[in-house]
């Protein structure tokens, strides 16, 4: 992927070679799930409710619905409209929600600042002086003021996210189960469950067991497998069309949809729950946008995937139009239309394609959970980056095994394509409905287009999806309850975590102490300053956290260099390394108290501890050197409602500060340095730290002395003061609040991981302070 896309630059005109390469890779990563849908669409549609008659009106009607559904939703809606609503190159449900958060300040993250809006990736469109802009402003003001609407919007985004997670359970189950169902044609019907279910479960266990290796080792095989599969179903489709019914193309007329519904009535309407499976995986085009370019995804779908799927469905319809004496329970499916001579090779290719499609949705589930965790909507879990070179390839062990258990449970519990299809269909169409609702708001608030255009999009796409949603919902007791149960479970977990996190931050803000308290308490209790750098972790972006005041009153000593460190996420996918830190001074200069705010996007990878410590020390040194410069600075009293008067400066990581201060550790430097000429003998064995300053830099004596003290403190080492604040419902609170905070959030907090940067800190360098808030 072009790095300019990652950091928010406009998409460049890539060479045709680059575009074709990305389109080739997109076939394996994006379209594996969508390309395997012919395995189960007809079988799910004709299960029980629909009969295959001699008139072929049912088959032709289903083909017509499939064709126009593929044309209107993946091709028209996603390729030509939704793909344009990217969040600095990233896509998905949370990308739409992130766009709305930035344009209407609806962020679910509590510690946001106006300084975050100065980030170059904050890309806010310039309002156009059109007549509809007044409506856009009115809608924006309403959303910003109404907390209920904000919660509804958050819940809507969370529902879409939870359904994606549910899709991560159901898609591998139905894809693999449908792929192995080809073996049923070579054995008696009563033996099917003894072969299909164990074989599908074995493949699923193998698939999930390989996740911790990452996809980069076998990812190069994904595109060839999908291409071979698409060529295979296209060739079989063409063969069936010319051999069985060359006039099947007439069924593409919308008139056959009318005939289908007129004849089948309620049974036909309920059968649409199987038809919608033809667009399973369409959301991946938008969700995986961050790894490819817009044009490459459009190119791959329009000229390869779309025609291949149309030929495959037409071929199956042509075959079924000439074969009416089929057992509807299991013989109306993909494999029955495959010529017997190539059936076993096709079965092997189908299994591989199903594994590739399942891998894509599993990886996508890991990615969206990481986004939710970064935005404070999911408990912190262990995240393993499986590739140091390929962006976004992660593995979450806990989620992986939960998905495997649930996937095996639905496979063993249902043991048939119909119920699996009913469950998967509801998950798919719910995600699309959520995307349609959010997209209509994006059209008005972010693109500043006419409200009539947004309504037209909502009515057009929403009516089609609502039709399929109602058909799926009618099969609630036939499998559709599974995604609802899964999404409700994850929704409760995510909302409880978000609510508890928000209450904890509000308690931190209410109990923070002003800087005057710290300045006045020193002479009273005789505070001692010890050597080294003390990092006080806090979620606050201003003020002094109450945990530190609790610490100082019990242990009247802290380090000679004290840094209030806040590591926070922002509602955008990436933050440039040049804009990583906001650094400021707390209190008078002689106190050597600093505030450092490290900002990360929800798709950013946090650096390892050693590199982060190095960047942190360099950012403070660079702030000291350039403190008198007024550009790129912000005052806290301009950013937040507080009485602190801290001037914050934007500082990049050490690798981006080519003209700034660099740090050398245990190595020789030829450039001018800040060094200590008097080093005691007992410190010779310690790690030696030196700051390399630009040759043109002119510093006064005070600045040089402050850098000298910072360097010596870095040599002495860093200590981390980790604050743990807990929230409990106060007396008199409602029973729901008590259950959520005292039991739900407390359980999630105890079973979630701490901040990622704090996990590898040596215990000897860590001081933990706890405080309980009653809210």
PyMOL commands that set and color helices and strands:
alter all, ss='L'
color gray80, all
select helices_A, chain A and resi 3-6+16-29+32-35+37-39+41-45+57-80+82-84+93-104+114-118+120-122+133-145+147-186+189-209+211-213+220-244+246-252+255-279+283-287+289-291+294-320+335-337+340-374+397-414+417-445+451-473+476-478+481-510+515-525+546-554+577-579+589-591+609-625+636-639+681-683+701-716+735-750+756-758+763-765
alter helices_A, ss='H'
color red, helices_A
select strands_A, chain A and resi 384-385+394-395+528-537+557-570+581-585+593-601+633-635+647-651+662-665+673-674+689-692+718-728+766-774
alter strands_A, ss='S'
color yellow, strands_A
deselect
rebuild
show_as cartoon
